[in-house]
Amino acid sequence: MRSNSSWPHTSLSEILEIDLPILQAPMAGGATTAELVAAVSNAGAFGSLAAATLAPEKIAAEVARIRQLSDKPFGINLFVLEPPAADPQLLRAAQERLRPYYEELGMALPALPEKLCESVSAQIDAVLALQLALRPALVSFTFGIVKAAVVERLHAQGIKVMGTATNVAEAQAWQAVGADLICAQGAEAGGHRGTFIGDFEQSMLGLFALLPQVVDAVALPVVAAGAIMDGRGIAASLMLGAAGVQMGTAFLTADEAGIHPGWKRRIAAGPETATAVTRVFSGRPARAIVNGFVERMTAQADQLPAYPLQNALTGALRAAGFKAGNLEYVSMYAGQGGPLARALPAAQLLARLKTETDLLLGE
Ligand SMILES: Cc1cc2nc3c(=O)[nH]c(=O)nc-3n(C[C@H](O)[C@H](O)[C@H](O)COP(=O)(O)O)c2cc1C
């Protein structure tokens, strides 16, 4: 058992050289704009760029935009994934299932996507090639684990490493490859499940169950994630042994978050039962707001191809839905705490989070 009662000074704030041990979660799909990342870091917390879907050559440009807005520490997040060899026939059959949805939006089935996903090794090389001024303080990973040699290469450039864990074995595996931090992702969390050891359903652990067990199992500082929306969630996480928190949904409604305004409204409108974990959008279980696409596709969910195939096949549909403002066809990832979200500029949200947590824990 470890205590982190010295809020806001914890092992996390020390390692990342930040004032507030609050990480804005990396959120792929356009949410984590350079403006959001910079606003969070400038406010003394830690902004994270979701770079998993960025081509390696785009990473430097995005980081340069952050650096124009902030000289504070920030992080980059990647999915541990390599493009799979996919049989075009299988892809076309999987795409055929989506025809009615494309047609309802007035579209023909698009050509098969040329690229199914980015290569994480190429992305890591791009991060390692960043010039000193653009270098992130942290690279975090989800969906899998990297080799110790990769961690060593990042360490050699002064970059810390955080691995996502949804169970104790994953946290121990990250510790074994030399990670500096573990992000314990509870089942409440919005977005994709990070599970990479064992069956994902067995690892749908609520944060209150997962966090203290991970804290007990590893010697590393643990960052809590999953429906942490206000000072109560932060204080509770620290009480359970976390060194800090990673908050996603709470920042989705921030002014700087780059998501569709209708998605922001749906998060706030709730109710708390509005989300489900589904693989219909991407082929990998992820917590999203239930809409028409989820309701209609769930019966076929078991037959859909795995990530990144289904994700690539629904990409044009989701983009068209957002463009048309038709939210019945889009993925609106969000955690179970959505109705607690506040629509504020990120700096104001962080100021409130600090005050609320100060009141509970004392400064
Ligand atoms: C819209 C959205 C996108 C996300 N994308 C990523 C991602 O790219 N990489 C990642 O490690 N986690 C991602 N996550 C998960 C977060 O890291 C974190 O586990 C989650 O937001 C915590 O739960 P909360 O949303 O209830 O705060 C995403 C979450 C959301 C809501």
The ligand as a Gaussian input file, in Angstrom:
#p B3LYP/6-31G(d) Opt

LIG

0 1
 C      -12.946000       9.945000     -27.491000
 C      -11.910000       9.105000     -26.812000
 C      -10.778000       8.723000     -27.535000
 C       -9.765000       7.991000     -26.895000
 N       -8.627000       7.697000     -27.603000
 C       -7.571000       7.151000     -26.952000
 C       -6.297000       7.039000     -27.596000
 O       -6.120000       7.444000     -28.744000
 N       -5.284000       6.469000     -26.889000
 C       -5.438000       6.048000     -25.580000
 O       -4.480000       5.566000     -24.986000
 N       -6.617000       6.158000     -24.963000
 C       -7.680000       6.709000     -25.607000
 N       -8.866000       6.868000     -24.938000
 C       -9.000000       6.345000     -23.561000
 C       -8.406000       7.292000     -22.543000
 O       -7.002000       7.180000     -22.549000
 C       -8.877000       7.009000     -21.101000
 O       -8.674000       5.663000     -20.781000
 C      -10.326000       7.356000     -20.886000
 O      -10.680000       8.552000     -21.516000
 C      -10.613000       7.467000     -19.412000
 O      -11.968000       7.453000     -19.158000
 P      -12.915000       8.763000     -19.177000
 O      -13.127000       9.068000     -20.628000
 O      -14.145000       8.312000     -18.503000
 O      -12.181000       9.859000     -18.474000
 C       -9.909000       7.591000     -25.545000
 C      -11.059000       7.975000     -24.841000
 C      -12.041000       8.723000     -25.445000
 C      -13.227000       9.149000     -24.632000

